[in-house]
Amino acid sequence: MSRAGPVDPPAIDGQDGIEPGKRLIRVAGDQGLSLAERLANRLHKLAWRTPLHALRLRGRYPLKLLAVPADPIAGDAVRGQAILGGRIEYGGEVVDLAQLDFSALGVSAECADHVHSFAWLRDLAAAAPRERGAPIAEQVLKQWIAAFGNHVAEPAWRADLWGRRILYWAAYAPFILSSGDLVYRSAVLNGLARGARHLDRGADKAPQGLPRIAAWCGVVAAGLLVPGGDQRLAHGEAGLARALAQALYADGGLANRSAVAQLELVELLSQLRSIYLARRRDPSPLIEDALARAVPALLGVIMGDGGLSSWQGGTPVSAERIQAAIEASTVRARPLRQARDWGYQRLSCGQTVVVVDAAPPPVSRVAQGGCASTLAFELSDGPQRLVVNCGGTRGGLRLPPSLTEALRSTAAHSTLVIADSNSTAIHADGSLGRGVGEVELDRQESDAGSRVEASHDGYVRRFGFVHQRQLALAADGRELRGEDVLLPAGRRRRGGGTGFAVRFHLAPGVEVTPTADGLGALLRLGDGRAWQFRCRGGTLTAEESLWIDPAGHPREAVQLVVEGQAASGGSTVSWLFKRAS
């Protein structure tokens, strides 16, 4: 994939992964944590304070690590310079190192995780040589050991954070273990050994998905790097295999359906892979297999500018970070055009890329900011984005809670909305409720182009309508035809219309000039190229919108809105995006 990646390689001998015909996709129950599971997790954490757990953490500590793996992913030199200046910056928040107190960081949970995981060592190394960066790293680590070296408590001792911490401490050992202070060095190595013992029993207690994978990566890393770790390595690889099997669909996508989390998975496994190489061992086949499946899925949700499309609360992460992760994985693959289980359909013709959410939202157990985005799509023309979703906060800045909640709504995505309500309920506690349970999908490829027809039942119980959407991308990529249909279903409807709106959020910088007949608009992109928009079956207006950019900043934008009233017999809106120049 090139840095911008505007064009997918052609399919070869039908190996494009597309399975034509209809498919029914169901979400498997709510699958939130049961009361028994919540109680078990609570008891597990309470056990951290007992003498028995303290006894389990005791043992010999290593005099050295068996290898110093290279981190295959470079850090952010700008954030590294900030660390040299005495500040750890993350997501728009700042931790002042001169007043650092690990027991009361005073920042968001996401920023606190970044500090506790020692992921910032990657940025420090990108900005300074060991001689300049080591004193800072060692001072911060001394403070962490003083606060949590013998105090087993959250968040510092959370399993996923210990897993990531072991990876970072190993990769940046020259920054944290260069001191001639033998007492300090012993404390660091003893801390790492205690963390590994903590993970031996606690990795499977981490939340299912990426956190559990991260925890087991720490066990495997410790098995490779701490002397006498063959038994731990076997235990860790078995646990990692279970965690990957639970979290990854057969097509390589994560069950939480987050594009940003998918990127984080590739980065995490690539970092673990480098530890095998540092020990002059072949990486475990389970890691190679997971990367071989995860990378094409990740490429499948990349737009023409090489950045991510915005799904399940994630930002459109930059092309540079994605390219670095792909190179670190060493996997060379074409984008997955049809992720049947993960739920994303990729249409790519000419210079045009369309990514469609064609599955129910993730189940509550793994949702973590899941969105009501079913049947939304994004569209790019070469490196220029045209239709987008508003985005989210994962991978970006911390935003006000009210805005974060609004970004998860159906209205924040480019799809149809009935009565300004979500196709899947979003509860006050952030969990997902009832809504889309089934998506029926039909995809066809021909010389004329690519076509996707999909429908969901998210509005059946409340409004008595199935939402059906058809998208057809011409073979030259210069025309995207669409149709949104509300089909009567479920209970009989009483008289009176039901209001709906089909929303198309446009990328920042797209200039909108309405046509005289009120049924269309000329859309001029930032590089001067233009597209025409036409619609039928509703009233077209242009309204304010916003887009969360790759840096996490909200940017002003415009959305096209086609509004109408659906009678009891249903309603149809037809629309067209056509390249004009």
VONU-223016 format. One record per atom (N, C-alpha, C): y, x, z. Coordinates in steps of 0.001 Angstrom, whole numbers, plus 500000, padded with zeros to 6 digits. Layout:
BEGIN
YXZ/...
***
This chain:
BEGIN
498803500834500000/500000500000500000/501241500864500000/502192500593499138/503444501324499143/504281500883500322/505339501585500561/506168501279501726/506706499864501657/507175499452500490/507675498082500360/506548497105500095/505554497538499346/504374496718499122/504627495385498471/505468495288497403/505778493978496857/504666493365496032/503757494178495526/502733493646494631/501355494013495149/500461493024495227/499092493308495622/498318493851494438/497377494778494651/496515495236493574/495715494065493017/495361494113491745/494590493009491185/493205492908491789/492660491702491790/491295491500492268/490322492198491330/489253492741491883/488264493467491090/486919492775491207/486389492290490099/485056491684490068/484872490620491148/485920489817491354/485805488730492305/485825489152493751/486128490429494035/486110490918495412/487445490700496104/488111489579495808/489406489312496412/489276488493497681/488049488184498091/487835487473499338/488155486007499291/488406485440498124/488782484036498022/487546483182497768/487373482209498608/486264481272498472/486844479940498009/486694479586496735/487279478335496245/486589477125496853/487286475994496800/486714474747497292/487236474365498651/486763473234499135/487267472676500381/486601473298501594/487381473316502683/486873473837503944/487561473079505066/486791472697506082/487336472013507252/487406473006508403/488600473184508969/488811474134510059/489118473338511309/488305473496512333/488503472783513590/488819473770514703/489674473344515626/489918474144516817/488877473746517852/488277474734518487/487148474493519391/487632474174520796/488006472908521032/488388472479522371/489594473237522895/490025472920524113/491176473589524688/490821474997525138/489677475137525772/489173476440526207/490136477210527097/490942476503527884/491732477186528898/490811477661530009/491341478503530879/490515478996531972/490102477841532873/488834477790533210/488341476766534120/488785477085535540/488655476095536435/489007476320537832/488158477436538428/486868477449538081/485984478493538598/486431479876538124/486855479975536867/487307481263536341/488605481712537018/489517480762537225/490768481120537895/490519481592539324/489615480906540016/489286481310541379/488624482686541400/487721482916540434/487042484211540371/488036485336540128/489000485102539249/490014486123538981/490882486380540206/491198485301540904/492004485450542114/491258486255543180/489992485949543364/489183486674544344/489028488138543958/488893488377542638/488764489758542161/490001490572542537/491185489990542386/492416490715542708/492584490864544222/492172489847544973/492236489966546428/491323491089546926/490206491285546208/489252492331546604/489833493724546458/490916493869545651/491539495181545509/492013495726546857/492342494841547782/492915495269549057/491849495612550097/490594495414549750/489538495591550740/489091497052550838/488510497436551970/487965498802552114/486859499088551104/486113498043550702/485032498253549734/485588498740548401/486671498127547954/487243498561546673/487817499974546805/488439500251547926/488965501611548150/487840502633548106/486678502244548645/485527503140548631/485040503371547204/485078502312546396/484634502435545006/485519503377544198/486776503497544582/487711504350543848/487599505823544227/486875506086545314/486732507471545761/485698508219544923/485858509504544852/484918510335544105/485563511632543683/484813512432542992/485339513713542511/486381513467541434/487398514304541425/488380514196540349/488252515406539438/488566515250538163/488389516359537210/489426517449537441/489035518673537175/489966519788537242/490803519890535974/490298519285534905/491024519256533638/490402518178532761/491090517849531682/490547516943530679/489797517760529639/488781517159529042/487947517876528077/488631518074526734/489714517341526488/490443517487525223/491818516865525388/492716517238524508/494037516616524445/494158516003523058/493912514696522937/493960514058521619/495378513956521091/495511513999519802/496817513796519171/497057512295519022/498244511868519371/498606510471519142/498854510299517646/498087509440516954/498243509324515500/499491508564515075/500232508026516035/501421507232515722/502628507883516375/503654508145515577/504863508775516093/505709507766516856/506462508272517816/507324507406518604/508681507196517954/509547506496518684/510897506189518234/511840507250518804/512367508099517938/513209509199518399/514513508704519018/515008507554518559/516248507012519132/516018506619520583/514911505914520840/514594505560522221/514267506814523034/513700507824522360/513426509077523044/514700509780523494/515727509745522651/517011510339523034/517609509629524245/517391508318524306/517879507564525461/517183508035526736/515879508334526641/515145508829527807/515702510180528240/516006511030527262/516616512319527599/517957512125528302/518606511002527986/519880510684528628/519728509944529943/518472509736530367/518245509119531675/517987507638531651/517595507068530472/517378505628530368/516131505343529541/515260504491530052/514167503963529246/514635502617528704/514715502503527387/515185501282526749/514024500568526070/513964499263526277/512895498485525652/513326497024525561/513237496469524365/513548495054524177/514936494666524623/515889495567524469/517256495268524868/517526495453526350/516525495868527118/516693496099528551/516696497603528827/517269497975529961/517417499393530300/516921499627531719/516121500666531884/515693501129533205/516368502475533456/517212502537534455/517953503753534793/517042504676535586/516714505827535024/515793506753535687/516375507330536968/517683507383537064/518299507913538283/518089506966539457/517869505688539179/517665504697540232/516285504040540100/515345504766539544/514027504200539273/513297503843540562/512811502599540619/512013502134541747/510873501308541163/509682501910541096/508562501233540458/508160499939541174/508456499840542433/508090498626543162/509080497493542921/510227497787542304/511231496753542029/512034497180540808/511422497074539635/512081497539538415/513248496646538008/513176495359538348/514272494455538027/514431494139536559/513331494169535808/513370493861534379/512299492826534079/512246492387532837/511248491396532431/509845491981532527/508856491100532516/507464491548532594/507109492441531419/507635492129530235/507328492930529046/507882494347529183/509107494456529661/509707495779529840/508993496542530952/508639495843532026/507912496483533124/506568497026532639/505877496267531789/504607496743531232/504811498026530431/505893498073529668/506189499261528861/506376500486529764/507078500304530862/507327501422531769/506045501824532484/505301500850533014/504081501141533770/502975501734532893/502942501360531617/501877501862530740/502117503301530309/503344503782530477/503759505116530026/503759505221528499/503895504079527823/504016504089526363/505275504829525920/506269504886526790/507527505569526464/507338507073526273/506207507617526728/505946509041526481/505921509341524986/505469508377524208/505437508543522744/506850508746522204/507816507988522716/509199508116522259/509810509432522734/509515509799523973/510045511053524508/509563512229523673/508290512222523306/507733513319522509/508332513366521115/508782512208520614/509392512171519281/510794512755519288/511398512848520476/512789513294520551/512963514695521124/511917515213521769/512106516505522441/510812517292522483/510894518617522455/509692519446522636/509225519352524084/508035519866524342/507452519787525686/508368520410526737/508958521547526421/509770522249527416/510922521391527923/511456520551527055/512604519734527452/512170518381528014/511077517853527484/510656516524527902/509793516499529143/509038517587529385/508084517591530496/508738517357531859/509874517994532176/510463517742533506/510771516266533757/511211515557532714/511517514134532865/510230513350533082/509216513622532242/507946512904532345/507296513140533699/507325514368534163/506693514690535438/507404514009536606/508712513943536540/509462513303537622/509142511810537709/509077511151536544/508748509728536535/507328509513537040/506407510367536621/505016510213537038/504859510455538545/505610511406539081/505575511624540536/505989510365541280/507007509679540754/507473508456541402/506436507341541281/505758507299540146/504724506270539985/503572506535540967/503155507777541090/502063508113542007/502464507800543446/503719508093543786/504186507805545145/504149506310545435/504448505500544405/504509504052544610/503146503393544497/502310503873543544/501072503146543257/499821504009543188/499942505305543440/498765506142543386/497668505676544324/498052505246545521/497072504763546503/497291503301546867/498239502667546195/498546501258546467/498060500431545279/496904499823545427/496287499072544330/496876497674544293/497770497440543343/498450496150543257/498935495919541834/499206494658541510/499790494342540221/501294494631540259/501919494898539096/501261494972537791/500633496333537488/500927497331538310/500547498703537976/499045498869537751/498235498133538530/496787498321538439/496103497249537591/496878496511536849/496281495544535923/495402496295534929/494266495709534590/493267496442533800/493797496889532444/494524496019531747/494998496407530415/496022497531530500/496842497534531563/497812498617531713/497129499938532043/496061499900532860/495338501141533139/494676501667531861/494162500744531041/493552501185529795/494541501915528907/495720501327528740/496746501960527904/497260503242528559/497392503215529891/497915504390530600/497013505600530406/495712505397530452/494786506513530248/494962507096528848/495148506235527853/495345506716526484/496617507551526377/497693507075526992/498970507802526891/498971509065527744/498404509009528935/498344510222529748/497538511303529040/496473510908528354/495652511888527647/496400512491526459/497016511620525652/497693512104524448/498893512984524778/499535512716525902/500740513475526257/500525514300527515/499288514781527672/498963515655528798/499889516871528869/500289517478527737/501213518618527837/502539518257528499/502938516974528429/504199516562529033/504056516249530524/502848515916530958/502679515510532360/501803516468533169/501156517430532499/500256518339533218/500589519811532987/501840520088532627/502248521479532390/502748522157533650/502943521386534688/503520521931535914/502585522948536581/503190523932537231/502416524894538011/502134524393539414/502617523208539742/502390522598541052/500975522030541089/500070522740541741/498662522339541747/498445521026542487/499246520759543506/499114519500544242/499459518325543332/500525518465542558/500924517418541613/499863517219540538/499367518331539946/498341518224538911/497092517526539453/496689517864540647/495521517234541250/495749515740541452/496975515388541850/497290513969542062/497208513185540753/497673513780539657/497620513105538361/496168512905537915/495384513988537972/493993513899537526/493173512991538440/493460513029539730/492780512129540658/493166510683540371/494452510469540057/494900509117539712/494205508588538471/494056509445537466/493362509029536251/491901508688536552/491255509496537367/489855509234537711/489717507938538497/490650507675539427/490615506432540194/490848505228539277/491758505391538313/491996504308537370/490764504001536537/490046505042536139/488825504837535361/487769504103536189/487646504462537467/486670503760538325/487083502306538525/488369502075538619/488893500707538737/488499499886537499/488590500511536336/488257499826535093/486755499622534919/485958500518535467/484507500393535319/484031499005535734/484619498469536798/484219497165537310/485184496051536919/486408496411536536/487422495381536321/487803495094534887/487323495882533928/487750495679532540/487394494295532030/486229493798532395/485816492481531909/486563491343532587/487360491647533619/488170490626534273/489535490464533608/489878491359532709/491149491242531996/491114490006531104/492265489404530828/492294488233529956/491646488523528608/490935487535528092/490241487689526819/491243488001525710/490839488855524794/491703489218523676/492168490650523787/493403490903523349/493924492265523322/493967492928524708/494306492197525803/494284492861527114/492896493394527491/491858492624527221/490514493086527562/490096494246526670/490473494199525408/490177495310524501/490855496585525000/492127496470525416/492858497634525924/492177498207527161/491702497331528051/491031497801529268/489773498583528927/488962498062528021/487729498763527656/488015500034526866/489120500074526127/489511501319525461/489762502413526497/490328502025527653/490546502993528711/489248503530529276/488239502656529408/486932503106529904/486315504096528923/486364503761527638/485793504654526617/486537505983526609/487875505929526679/488664507167526672/488306508049527862/488173507441529044/487801508216530227/486405508801530079/485496508057529466/484154508576529239/484141509788528337/485079509841527412/485159510977526494/485897512166527088/486855511905527977/487762512969528416/487470513520529798/486797512754530650/486494513210532003/485087513809532021/484922515014532544/483593515644532560/482544514733533198/481329514797532624/480226513988533126/480358512519532782/480970512216531651/481277510824531340/480339510147530371/479169510715530088/478280510113529096/477860508700529487/477538508488530751/477126507150531189/478292506165531101/479478506631531496/480651505767531387/480958505459529928/480791506425529037/481053506207527624/480137505108527076/478855505176527407/477918504147526933/478294502777527489/478663502751528776/479097501506529416/480361500979528742/481297501883528455/482557501480527845/482390500965526431/481550501637525647/481341501185524271/480665499818524243/479740499571525171/479098498260525235/480112497182525609/480995497498526574/482019496536526964/483029496295525862/483406497357525158/484356497210524052/483751496374522937/482469496551522677/481805495747521654/481866494262522013/481649493934523290/481726492539523722/483146491997523573/484122492802523989/485514492355523935/485967492111522499/485564492995521587/485931492817520177/485237491598519586/483978491390519940/483246490230519424/483882488928519888/484402488904521122/485044487702521648/486423487474521051/487117488543520691/488524488434520290/488752488384518795/487821488940518007/488027489038516563/487176488035515809/487806487366514858/487044486532513933/486289487427512951/485370486830512230/484586487594511257/485478488222510188/486619487560509884/487515488102508855/488457489168509391/488337489521510676/489127490607511236/490377490201511962/490713488905511957/491912488444512636/491667488159514105/492689488389514929/492598488102516351/492636486599516603/491929486167517635/491845484744517938/493191484157518349/494125484985518850/495434484436519209/496336484223517994/495888484630516820/496542484386515533/497931485007515430/498213485990516265/499511486643516255/499494487852515330/500435487892514373/500521489027513453/500943490299514186/501850490176515160/502279491344515920/501129491876516764/500356490975517383/499198491418518163/498172492095517266/498044491619516031/497124492250515082/497550493688514811/498838493897514661/499368495251514478/499087496105515715/499300495544516905/499039496271518143/497562496640518273/496686495771517801/495251496068517821/494938497271516950/495488497311515743/495251498444514850/495776499729515474/496953499675516089/497511500866516734/496626501324517889/496158500381518696/495344500711519863/494020501358519462/493325500754518509/492033501293518082/492203502638517374/493304502804516660/493564504092516009/493797505188517037/494472504838518126/494696505804519194/493385506187519863/492512505198520091/491203505505520682/490366506337519725/490447506033518454/489699506790517446/490062508278517492/491334508573517737/491766509972517757/491140510751518909/490741510058519980/490117510744521110/488715511223520729/487979510409519976/486675510864519473/486859512124518633/487856512111517767/488076513255516889/488453514497517692/489242514302518767/489612515442519607/488397516062520283/487372515228520554/486128515735521139/485128516183520070/485560516183518823/484728516566517692/483484515664517593/483712514399517808/482655513402517672/483036512399516607/482033511844515958/482294510769515023/482711509531515809/483782508858515382/484183507636516080/483050506620516101/483003505847517156/481971504822517281/482017503882516084/480866503511515519/480853502564514398/481542501242514724/481521500825515993/482154499548516330/483666499629516148/484252500813516394/485688500984516181/486003501029514697/485201501765513958/485406501852512513/485255500479511858/484260499707512307/484049498374511745/485212497451512078/485691497493513333/486808496631513723/488058496961512920/488342498255512734/489505498648511940/489341498245510480/488142498394509952/487889498042508552/488128496561508297/487947495725509319/488205494293509167/489633493916509545/490184494596510564/491507494223511070/492636494626510126/492499495757509449/493575496233508581/493806495310507378/492775494896506626/493039493962505525/493669492647505997/493234492162507183/493831490942507719/495310491153508001/495650492311508582/497054492629508839/497847492696507544/497307493374506541/497997493479505248/498187492110504612/497304491174504930/497391489841504341/498595489046504779/499234489407505895/500405488665506365/501690489493506234/501651490491505359/502829491308505090/503575490747503879/504898490713503966/505712490194502878/506081491312501894/506854490967500884/507164491918499826/507973493113500265/508678493003501396/509450494148501886/508616495074502751/507320494765502900/506447495598503703/506435495253505170/507289494306505607/507325493884507004/506443492665507225/506205492342508492/505360491204508828/506055489884508545/505268488872508227/505770487508508291/505734487083509753/506488486044510105/506685485676511509/505768484531511909/504758484855512722/503798483846513170/503509483990514650/503274482856515298/502851482808516700/503753483646517607/505056483450517430/506016484053518334/506339485503518092/505981486043516929/506208487453516659/507410487708515780/507961488908515879/509059489322515016/508510489860513692/509344489935512661/508915490521511380/508983492040511422/508070492635512166/508074494083512429/508307494879511147/509029495977511266/509458496755510102/508304497368509331/508572497636508059/507583498248507180/507194499640507674/508140500370508283/507860501736508742/506780501743509818/506888500830510776/505892500800511846/504531500380511304/504526499418510407/503255498960509841/502599500071509039/503387500755508234/502848501839507422/502266502935508303/502936503237509422/502433504265510338/501095503847510937/500963502573511282/499703502086511853/498576502137510837/498867501762509599/497836501783508553/497381503218508298/498312504141508239/497951505539508020/497138506075509188/497490505677510405/496751506140511578/495323505626511574/495109504431511041/493764503847511013/492852504533510008/493440505182508994/492754505825507861/492015504815506988/492262503529507183/491621502488506368/492479502249505134/491844502287503978/492533501983502730/491924500701502181/492725499660502132/492195498353501739/493285497518501092/492847496507500341/493770495535499774/494037494434500803/495164493750500707/495435492646501631/494367491557501523/493983491011502645/493051489889502676/493808488638502239/493414488059501129/494153486935500569/493746485599501180/492554485538501744/492114484292502374/491404484623503680/492151484519504781/491550484701506100/491087483332506582/489844483016506309/489359481653506550/489401481285508022/489016482215508889/488975481919510322/490317482209510998/490902483351510671/492200483690511254/493236482654510844/493102482130509634/493880480957509255/495048481175508335/495201482375507749/496333482620506866/495874482751505417/496594482077504528/496336482143503100/497460482922502443/497092483887501602/498071484718500916/498016484429499420/499136484016498851/499253483814497416/500171484914496882/499696485666495917/500471486787495394/500347486831493881/501448486533493204/501476486568491738/502784487219491302/502708488141490349/503903488855489934/504507489591491115/505794489402491334/506491490027492452/506582489102493675/505981487926493583/506151486911494623/504965486880495570/505260486801496862/504243486687497900/504532485445498733/503495484640498952/503585483466499824/502490483594500876/502846483428502146/501869483430503238/501938482066503917/500772481421504069/500705480058504586/499853480031505855/500325479295506859/499536479049508069/498665477830507799/497371478050507591/496457476974507210/495357476789508247/495739476741509521/494759476559510597/495453475954511804/494696475388512730/495297474913513979/495861476081514779/496766475805515732/497252476861516626/496104477418517459/496295478591518062/495233479173518897/494991478324520144/493798478441520706/493462477699521914/494227478287523095/494366477489524155/495203477874525291/494770479176525934/493469479458525945/492972480664526610/493610481927526047/493908481925524762/494430483141524129/495803482931523495/496436481759523738/497657481422523008/498801482381523295/499226482529524563/500293483452524940/501502483350524005/502156482207524040/503325482008523198/503008481399521856/501861480726521754/501474480106520488/502492479090520013/502534478896518694/503542478030518078/502905476864517317/503678475808517174/503245474616516429/503649474773514974/503004475687514266/503465476107512937/502531475726511796/501537474881512042/500531474595511022/501168474085509729/500743474660508600/501159474387507222/502545474932506884/503139475743507758/504375476436507403/504067477571506434/505098478039505734/504899479169504813/506134480054504795/505941481295504312/507045482213504034/506921482682502590/508045482994501981/508103483358500563/509026484543500373/508562485546499620/509422486679499271/509319486956497786/510413487484497235/510493487887495832/510733489388495820/509678490167495543/509801491606495670/510190491943497094/511151492839497283/511543493213498651/512508492226499305/512821491133498606/513782490158499126/513056488944499709/513332488645500972/512779487435501573/513631486238501156/512947485130500912/513651483915500520/513445482815501563/512197482387501776/511882481372502786/511189482064503950/511626481760505169/511098482416506359/510828481371507442/510183481810508504/510182481069509762/511187481745510679/511652481039511695/512716481601512532/512266482825513309/510976482907513658/510475484098514325/510288483902515811/510176485015516552/509923484952517987/510323486242518659/509861486412519896/510313487544520709/509282488648520849/508008488383520510/507005489426520679/507292490583519731/507452491759520286/507789492925519487/509280493125519308/510102492283519971/511543492399519800/512291492332521111/513524491821521056/514376491763522224/514014490588523122/514412490695524377/514281489578525291/515387488580524985/515026487330524747/515986486285524418/516009485245525529/517060484417525591/517119483359526610/515887482458526522/515362482011527666/514150481174527659/514276479937526788/515451479308526774/515620478098525967/515455478397524482/515974479554524024/515831479924522622/514389480310522315/513760481033523224/512359481407523034/511488480177522882/511735479155523695/510967477918523603/511231477208522283/512495477170521856/512838476502520599/512186477176519399/512044478498519456/511450479236518345/509969478905518154/509330478332519170/507912477974519073/507709476608518442/508763475854518258/508657474475517796/508328474393516307/507816473244515898/507541473018514480/508820473119513661/509944472626514217/511218472645513494/511718474056513213/511228475051513930/511634476439513693/510804477094512599/509947476321511951/509084476825510884/509320476042509602/508996476656508488/509239476033507189/508100475092506832/508188473905507381/507173472880507156/507774471505507431/506943470478507378/507399469105507615/507333468774509101/508344468058509567/508428467636510962/508638466126510996/507871465408511809/508047463964511974/508805463699513262/509869462911513168/510640462439514319/511042463596515242/511313464758514654/511746465936515409/510788466274516544/509504466057516332/508495466352517352/507550467430516833/506865468095517749/505978469190517369/504628468668516901/504059469317515902/502733468913515420/501659469201516460/501901470179517325/501069470438518501/501992470537519702/501664469830520772/502541469781521929/502682471150522580/503886471442523041/504160472661523795/504603472236525190/503804472542526201/504071472092527560/505158472930528225/505676472376529323/506758473054530036/506333474415530571/505036474581530886/504557475871531396/504248476867530282/504546476471529034/504337477364527899/503011477204527193/502079476448527786/500770476262527161/500857475244526032/499866475272525170/499785474322524069/498946473122524481/499352471939524031/498625470716524358/497961470101523146/497893468783523134/497241468085522039/498074468163520768/497389468019519673/498058468034518378/497065468333517291/497332469380516529/496469469717515399/495091470131515916/494080469365515511/492699469695515862/491873470052514650/492297469555513492/491570469819512242/492540470139511114/492169471087510297/492879471393509058/491858471369507931/492111470564506916/491249470553505738/491928471365504645/491202472334504104/491784473309503180/491019473328501867/491752473391500776/491158473544499451/491998474570498695/491355475653498252/492074476677497497/491409476889496156/492227477039495135/491726477258493783/492528478364493102/491836479196492340/492462480241491541/492146479989490069/493140480169489204/492930479980487771/493907480862487010/493820480829485696/494753481603484877/496188481119485060/496345479881485518/497680479321485724/498316479801487020/497510480339487942/498055480816489204/497171480454490387/497762480374491557/497047480081492799/497525478753493363/496584477981493890/496938476687494464/496229476501495796/496974476025496778/496425475695498094/496805474261498424/495824473487498834/496077472137499335/495474472055500730/496285471681501698/495810471629503080/496428470432503790/495740469946504800/496252468813505582/495895469020507044/496710468436507928/496405468516509369/496613467153510022/495979466988511177/495975465709511889/496889465703513107/497841466605513167/498672466734514361/499541465541514668/499833464708513660/500699463545513880/499944462217513852/498633462281513774/497855461043513638/497932460189514896/497710460766516058/497659459977517297/499004459340517612/500097460029517375/501416459514517754/502063458663516675/501855459045515407/502597458368514341/501715457742513267/500431458028513295/499538457430512320/499606458038510933/499966459323510855/500048459990509551/499323461336509572/498639461622508491/498151462968508198/499188463652507323/499517464910507645/500428465680506805/499603466508505821/499828466271504545/499150467022503492/500193467816502715/499914469096502503/500843469956501758/500105470638500628/500708470620499447/500178471327498282/501171472403497873/500674473598497610/501484474711497139/500819475297495907/501593475494494848/501056476064493609/501995477155493122/501520478394493128/502308479540492679/501880479916491270/502849479921490339/502557480238488949/502075481671488803/501308481925487733/500685483230487529/501698484359487426/502909484050486926/503931485098486827/504778485198488091/504514484353489070/505227484398490339/506634483848490305/507044483251489193/508428482810489058/508636481345489458/507565480700489899/507707479283490233/506727478907491347/507247478294492398/506413477754493471/506677476255493564/505652475482493219/505753474029493325/505088473560494604/505705472571495234/505143472056496466/505255470548496560/504389469994497389/504428468558497638/503977468315499071/504782467576499818/504436467179501174/504213465681501198/503031465294501661/502631463891501642/502259463454503055/502755462281503452/502336461645504700/501376460519504347/500115460679504765/499066459713504445/498738458875505674/498698457531505544/498348456686506688/496959457043507222/496844457103508545/495560457435509165/495583456941510604/494412456789511180/494330456394512579/494741454955512783/495495454698513829/495862453328514173/496759452714513109/496717451399513046/497568450693512093/499023450800512526/499899450973511570/501311451126511892/502034449805511810/502986449645512719/503843448473512671/504933448692511633/505708447632511411/506775447732510427/507847448719510853/508700449076509916/509761450044510198/509387451431509745/510386452238509384/510126453576508900/510099454603510020/509494455731509711/509430456862510636/510160458035510003/511156458558510694/511948459645510140/511171460947510056/511397461678508998/510770463001508842/511752463943508175/511486465228508275/512300466259507621/511400467387507157/511578467819505923/510889468996505406/511899470138505446/511595471159506257/512553472242506486/512137473517505756/513121474150505117/512926475436504456/513976476392505022/513585477202505989/514517478183506571/514667479339505596/515893479686505292/516167480754504334/516513482050505061/516200483159504421/516491484463505014/517995484672505107/518458485440506101/519888485738506193/520390486384504910/521574486035504510/522156486592503302/521905485788502046/521013484791502096/520786483943500935/521950482956500830/522669482991499714/523804482095499502/523315480794498877/523772479671499414/523330478354498979/524487477626498302/524282477221497053/525276476428496327/524621475125495903/524962473995496552/524340472712496203/524689472295494772/523770471592494131/524026471057492804/524791469742492907/525429469344491820/526284468153491831/525510466872492108/524224466811491716/523464465579491913/522888465436493316/523071466448494171/522596466364495544/521096466495495698/520403466924494647/518945467046494703/518464468489494567/519395469407494599/518984470791494424/520045471758494909/519753473049494737/520679474090495141/520342475369494395/521366476182494157/521175477514493608/521161478484494783/520133479311494842/519958480254495940/520101481669495404/521132482355495873/521367483726495397/520997484705496498/520080485629496167/519593486595497136/520544487782497242/520301488638498213/521199489746498481/521349490730497344/520306490903496507/520381491863495406/520864491234494113/521300489966494188/521867489309493011/520930488382492279/519616488530492440/518703487626491757/518853486222492325/518505485215491519/518738483828491928/517489482976491733/517380481973492594/516325480974492506/516960479584492524/516327478663491844/516743477263491884/515810476487492801/516378475572493559/515583474666494380/515856473242493934/514798472462493721/514911471043493366/513957470241494253/514349469012494565/513485468160495379/513593466710494938/512603465927495331/512579464501495033/511828463794496165/512343462661496609/511681461894497655/512408461910498977/513619462504499015/514389462542500244/515801463010499974/516605463075501014/518001463493500918/518130464947501325/518745465750500453/518843467196500694/520159467545501364/520082468353502428/521269468909503076/521012470372503408/522086471081503653/521997472471504118/522529472522505537/521758473107506448/522133473155507854/522057474587508374/522632474786509535/522572476102510176/521143476415510622/520814477690510615/519526478149511120/519731479553511679/518655480174512108/518720481576512532/517379482242512235/517408483548512221/516204484341511952/516205485532512880/515068485785513528/514934486962514375/514523488131513487/515372489158513406/515123490258512478/514137491268513084/513735492297512319/512735493255512824/513131493961514117/514428494070514376/514879494692515625/514912493701516777/514630492423516485/514621491398517519/515944490686517695/516920490962516827/518234490338516949/518274488992516216/518827487952516842/519024486685516121/520145486846515093/519872486376513870/520880486456512815/521119485074512229/522361484801511902/522710483506511333/522065483343509960/521629482125509691/520998481824508407/521237480345508083/520674479925506967/520818478545506496/519423477980506250/519270476686506446/518021476029506098/518310474840505177/517423474654504205/517444473447503377/516584472401504069/517114471179504182/516405470111504877/516341468887503965/515122468425503704/514914467210502924/514475466121503897/515324465128504115/515049464087505097/514706462771504418/513887461986505099/513511460693504565/512903459813505632/512530458596505237/511867457629506110/510507457289505500/509476457432506323/508122457126505854/507763455695506239/507456454866505231/506988453510505492/505544453558505979/505016452410506365/503644452378506885/502636452869505866/502979452764504578/502072453219503536/502172454695503234/503080455404503910/503205456841503703/504432457215502894/504528458476502541/505680458964501805/505327460289501149/506089460639500077/505859461882499349/507181462568499043/507233463861499272/508378464694498891/507863465787497981/508418465882496789/508074466964495854/509232467955495805/508906469238495662/509961470238495622/509533471430494784/510521472239494402/510265473358493495/511218474496493799/510674475708493912/511458476933493894/511175477622492561/512217477905491782/512037478507490466/512997479670490291/512451480793489877/513269481988489644/514221481727488485/515526481950488723/516536481653487716/517037482902487008/516841484074487599/517330485308486968/516512486487487449/
***
